[in-house]
Amino acid sequence: MAETRQHVRHFPGVSPEVPFTVLHVSPTSGRRDLVAKSIREKPGARLWKFASWDELTPETLLHEAILRDTDLKALPLVRRLEGGKE
């Protein structure tokens, strides 16, 4: 879908140039890591982010590094602005 921009058919207000992310939420961190490793060599792997249900809380959801990429590098859903309030 990403290569041919077919996601625009499902989200007509979105510009075809706007990238998208696939978010996978697993029930445990072990399962999250296993799924992330299995996606690593697949086409479009760079689009995927992985989360563990047991790490998702209102306090961690946006700014804490609880998402993982296929290399299991931790990153936040939303990065804090430099100089912004914590």
C-alpha positions as CSV (number, residue, x, y, z in Angstrom):
1,M,0.0,0.0,0.0
2,A,2.8,2.4,0.9
3,E,4.7,2.0,-2.4
4,T,1.6,2.5,-4.6
5,R,0.0,5.1,-2.2
6,Q,-3.2,3.0,-2.0
7,H,-3.8,4.2,1.6
8,V,-5.2,7.4,0.1
9,R,-8.2,5.4,-1.2
10,H,-9.1,4.6,2.4
11,F,-8.2,8.1,3.8
12,P,-9.3,10.4,1.0
13,G,-8.3,13.6,2.9
14,V,-4.7,12.6,3.2
15,S,-2.1,13.8,0.7
16,P,-0.3,10.9,-1.1
17,E,3.0,12.4,0.1
18,V,2.1,12.0,3.8
19,P,3.9,8.9,5.2
20,F,2.0,6.5,7.5
21,T,3.0,4.1,10.2
22,V,1.7,0.6,11.0
23,L,1.3,0.2,14.8
24,H,1.3,-3.3,16.2
25,V,0.4,-3.7,19.9
26,S,1.3,-7.1,21.5
27,P,0.0,-8.3,24.9
28,T,3.6,-8.7,26.2
29,S,7.0,-7.3,25.5
30,G,8.3,-10.7,24.6
31,R,5.7,-11.1,22.0
32,R,6.3,-7.6,20.7
33,D,10.0,-8.3,20.3
34,L,9.3,-11.6,18.5
35,V,6.9,-10.0,16.0
36,A,9.3,-7.1,15.4
37,K,12.1,-9.4,14.6
38,S,9.9,-11.4,12.2
39,I,9.0,-8.3,10.3
40,R,12.6,-7.0,10.0
41,E,13.3,-8.4,6.6
42,K,9.9,-7.9,5.0
43,P,9.0,-5.2,2.5
44,G,7.9,-2.1,4.2
45,A,9.4,-3.0,7.5
46,R,10.5,0.6,8.1
47,L,6.8,1.6,8.4
48,W,6.2,-0.6,11.4
49,K,6.3,0.4,15.0
50,F,5.7,-2.1,17.9
51,A,4.3,-1.6,21.4
52,S,3.6,-3.8,24.3
53,W,0.2,-3.5,26.0
54,D,1.7,-3.8,29.5
55,E,3.8,-0.6,28.8
56,L,1.0,1.5,27.5
57,T,-0.4,3.8,30.1
58,P,-1.8,7.4,29.9
59,E,1.5,8.6,31.3
60,T,3.8,6.8,28.8
61,L,1.7,6.8,25.7
62,L,2.8,10.0,23.9
63,H,6.3,11.0,25.0
64,E,8.0,8.0,26.6
65,A,10.2,5.7,24.4
66,I,7.9,2.7,24.6
67,L,7.6,2.0,20.9
68,R,10.1,-0.2,19.1
69,D,11.2,-0.3,15.5
70,T,12.2,-3.6,13.8
71,D,15.7,-3.3,15.4
72,L,14.0,-3.0,18.8
73,K,15.3,0.6,19.1
74,A,13.0,2.4,21.6
75,L,11.3,5.6,20.5
76,P,8.4,7.8,21.6
77,L,5.2,8.2,19.6
78,V,5.6,12.0,19.8
79,R,9.0,13.6,20.3
80,R,9.2,16.5,22.8
81,L,10.1,19.9,21.4
82,E,13.5,21.2,22.4
83,G,13.1,23.7,25.3
84,G,9.5,22.6,25.9
85,K,8.0,22.0,29.3
86,E,8.2,18.5,30.6
